[in-house]
Amino acid sequence: MTQVKQHAERMKILVGVATPTAFGKKCGVNGKTIQKTLKGEITSHAVLEKISIATGKSIEWILGIESLSTNNQKNLNQQIAKKNLTIIENSELTTEETEHLPMVRQYRDLAQMDTDTLREIQTWINDTERIRPGFTGWFRLEFQNRFPEFNEWKTKIIKKQANGENL
């Protein structure tokens, strides 16, 4: 993932269910600036500093330069989920801001991995490999770097198979 995409993803995590305007207000930043960052635009250091102070996350993390350990990422996701739930429960959002919540819930339901999704990913990898030879190897490496727990799981499976154990 490029740094621009990583930055946009981190901003989406921080904004959560709030609108860019509501999140910007919390940070002391214009809502249009937040919208631009959600699309991947890198903003000024002063704006990043305000977002950092408001969210408690480092500028490096917001930009996607600094990674979190798996446990820290889970903790962050839990904190953000609690924050978003608190916002909703306390009705800090206007009716206009909560109109998209059913769609958010629907996407959450659709996000569950299923066989069709995995087939789509495999088809995409195969198609891209034809256009860009070596893509499959690159993707595998990037996947293992992004999800080290997958690599650990795979190593355990290989060992069990080598020992003749049932999976």
N, C-alpha and C positions, 0 to 999 in steps of 0.2 A: 504494500500500500504506500502510495506516495505521501510525502509529508503534508501536502495540501489536503489530500483525502483524509489523512489521519487527523489533521486539525479540524476539519469539518465534522468528522465523527465524534471527536472529543466535545466539540461545541454542542452537538445534538444531545449527547449524554448530559451535559450540564444544563441545557435549557429544559430538557425533559418535556413535560406537558404544558409548560407555560408558553405563552406567545413570545416572539422575539421582543415585542414592545414591553411586556411585563418583565421579562428577564433583564432587558436593557435598563428598565427603571430601577430594578433591584441593584444593578451594578453601577448605575450612574452613567449609562451609555445610551446613545440613540438607538432605537429599535431597528432602524434601517441598517445601522452598522452591524447589529447582531444578525440580521437577515443575510448580509453579505458574508459574514463568517460562517454561517450555516451552509453556504454554497461553496466554501473553501477559500474565500478571499482572506489573505493574511492582512491584519489591520495594524495600526500603529502600536508601538510599545506602550504608550500611555493607556490605550484602551485595553490592551492585554493585562496591564498592571491592575486596572480597575476590576476586570473580570477575575483575576487571580485573587485579589483581596476579598471580593464578594463571595467567591466559591471555596477559598482555602486551597486551591490547586496551584501548583507552580506554573509559571509561564511556559517553561519547557514542556510540562505535561500537556498543557492546553494546545501547544503547537504540535504535539505528537513526537517530540524529540525524546522525551523521557518516558520510559515505559513503567508500568506498575507490575508488581508481582501478581500472580494469580489471586492470592489472598487479598491483596490490597485492591485489586480490580473488583473482586466480589464485594468487599466492604464498601467501595465507592458506589457500586450499583445499588447496594442495599440502602445506603444513605440517601441516594438520589431518589429511589423509589419511595422511601419514607417521606422525604421532603415533598415529592409530588403528591402523595396521598394527603399530607398535612395541608398543602395548598388547596386541594380539592375539598377536603373536609371542612376547612375554615372558610370556604367560599371566597377566597381571595381573588378568584378568577371571575370575570364577568361572564354572562350568558354567552356572549359572542366567543369568548376564549374557551369555553367548555364544549362548544358545538362539535369540535373535532374529536372529543374523547371516545365516542363509540367507534370511530374509525381506528383510533389508537388501540383499543381493545381488540378489534377485528384483526389488525395486523399482528398483534401479540399472539392471537390464536393461530394465525396462518404461519407464524414464524417457526412452528414446530417442524423439525426435519421429518420428511417422509421419503418414501422410495422415489416418487416422482421428482422431488427436488434434487435428490442425489443423482438421478438419471440426467436431469437437465445440466447439472454441473459437469458430469462426465462428458456429455455431448458437447458442451461448450469447450471443455479442455481439448477434446479430440479435434474439433473444428479449428481451434486456435493453433494446435500443434501442426496442422497441415499448412497454415499460413505462416507460422513462426516456429520453425523446427527448434526443438530444445525447450519449448514452453512447458511441457509436461514435467521435465526435470526441475525447471525453475519453480513451477507451482508447488511441486512436492516439497522442495527445500523451504519455500516461503511458508507453506502450511505448517511444516514441522517447527520452524522458527516461531511462528505465531502461536502454535498450540503445542508446547513441549510435553504436555501431559499425554498427547496422542502418541508421540514418539516413545514415551515410557510404556504406555499400554501396548504398543506394537512390539516392543522388546520383550515384554512379559509373555505375550502370545507366542512369539517365536520360540522362546525358551520352553514353554509348555509343550509345544508341538515337538521340539527336539527331544524332550523327555518322554514323549508318548502319552502325555496327560490329556484328559478330555477337556475340551474348551467349554 
